[in-house]
């Protein structure tokens, strides 16, 4: 079991051109030891600039495991409907009975 009261989530900014396919892969480790997120229930929440939940991704079609790597995808059919904006996202995992934010950042939707 991993315990660290001073632990803070990583920050990573990412984004997409409106109408493009999106894909990010995440692996987390502590002191070189991979954290097996498949032991928990990861959820990514995307909030718009009004701080309202815009999309929620859980394990299924757009959030999957590839071994110890968590893969987040959004097809172009979905991103084409997103407004141009700077969204905020966070990846939370309920693991070992507690909810913890592993990652947070901006998700920018832009156009040419």
C-alpha positions as CSV (number, residue, x, y, z in Angstrom):
1,X,0.0,0.0,0.0
2,X,1.3,3.4,-0.9
3,X,1.0,6.2,1.7
4,X,2.5,9.6,1.4
5,X,0.7,12.5,3.2
6,X,2.8,15.1,1.3
7,X,2.1,13.6,-2.1
8,X,0.8,16.1,-4.7
9,X,-0.6,15.3,-8.1
10,X,1.5,15.8,-11.2
11,X,0.6,18.6,-13.6
12,X,0.5,18.0,-17.3
13,X,-1.1,20.3,-19.9
14,X,-2.3,18.8,-23.1
15,X,-4.8,19.6,-25.9
16,X,-6.3,18.9,-29.2
17,X,-7.1,20.7,-32.5
18,X,-10.9,20.7,-32.8
19,X,-12.0,17.7,-34.8
20,X,-8.8,15.7,-34.4
21,X,-8.4,12.3,-32.6
22,X,-6.9,12.6,-29.1
23,X,-4.8,10.0,-27.3
24,X,-2.6,10.2,-24.2
25,X,-1.0,7.4,-22.2
26,X,-0.1,7.7,-18.5
27,X,2.1,5.5,-16.3
28,X,2.7,6.4,-12.7
29,X,5.5,5.3,-10.4
30,X,6.8,6.0,-6.9
31,X,10.6,5.4,-6.3
32,X,10.7,3.6,-9.6
33,X,7.9,1.2,-8.7
34,X,4.9,1.2,-11.1
35,X,1.6,2.0,-9.5
36,X,-1.0,-0.5,-10.8
37,X,-4.0,1.7,-11.4
38,X,-6.0,-1.4,-12.4
39,X,-6.4,-2.0,-8.7
40,X,-8.6,1.1,-8.5
41,X,-11.3,2.9,-10.5
42,X,-9.7,5.8,-12.5
43,X,-11.9,8.7,-13.6
44,X,-11.0,11.7,-15.7
45,X,-13.2,14.8,-15.3
46,X,-13.0,17.5,-17.9
47,X,-14.4,20.9,-16.7
48,X,-15.1,23.9,-18.9
49,X,-14.1,27.5,-18.2
50,X,-17.2,28.0,-16.1
51,X,-15.9,25.2,-13.8
52,X,-18.7,22.9,-14.7
53,X,-18.2,19.2,-15.5
54,X,-18.1,18.9,-19.3
55,X,-17.2,15.2,-19.8
56,X,-16.4,12.4,-17.4
57,X,-14.3,9.4,-18.7
58,X,-14.2,6.1,-16.8
59,X,-12.9,2.7,-17.7
60,X,-14.6,1.7,-21.0
61,X,-14.4,2.9,-24.6
62,X,-12.3,6.1,-24.0
63,X,-10.3,5.1,-20.9
64,X,-8.5,1.7,-21.0
65,X,-5.6,-0.2,-19.5
66,X,-2.7,-1.3,-21.6
67,X,-0.8,-3.3,-19.0
68,X,0.2,-0.7,-16.3
69,X,-0.5,2.2,-18.7
70,X,-3.7,4.1,-18.7
71,X,-4.8,5.1,-22.2
72,X,-7.2,8.1,-22.7
73,X,-8.7,8.6,-26.1
74,X,-11.3,10.9,-27.6
75,X,-12.4,10.3,-31.2
76,X,-12.6,13.1,-33.7
77,X,-16.4,12.7,-33.8
78,X,-16.5,13.9,-30.2
79,X,-13.7,16.6,-30.3
80,X,-15.5,18.2,-33.3
81,X,-18.3,19.1,-31.0
82,X,-16.1,20.7,-28.3
83,X,-16.0,24.5,-28.0
84,X,-12.7,26.3,-28.4
85,X,-11.8,26.7,-24.7
86,X,-9.2,26.0,-22.1
87,X,-10.7,23.2,-20.0
88,X,-9.3,21.8,-16.8
89,X,-9.0,18.1,-16.2
90,X,-8.0,15.8,-13.4
91,X,-7.4,12.1,-13.1
92,X,-8.7,10.7,-9.9
93,X,-8.3,7.0,-8.8
94,X,-10.2,5.4,-6.0
95,X,-7.5,3.0,-4.9
96,X,-7.0,1.1,-1.6
97,X,-10.3,2.7,-0.3
98,X,-9.3,6.3,-0.8
99,X,-9.8,8.8,-3.6
100,X,-6.6,10.4,-4.9
101,X,-5.9,12.9,-7.7
102,X,-2.9,11.6,-9.6
103,X,-2.8,14.2,-12.4
104,X,-4.3,17.6,-13.3
105,X,-3.8,20.2,-15.9
106,X,-5.3,22.2,-18.8
107,X,-6.9,20.6,-21.8
108,X,-6.8,23.2,-24.6
109,X,-9.2,22.9,-27.6
110,X,-7.9,25.1,-30.5
111,X,-8.4,25.5,-34.2
112,X,-6.2,26.6,-37.1
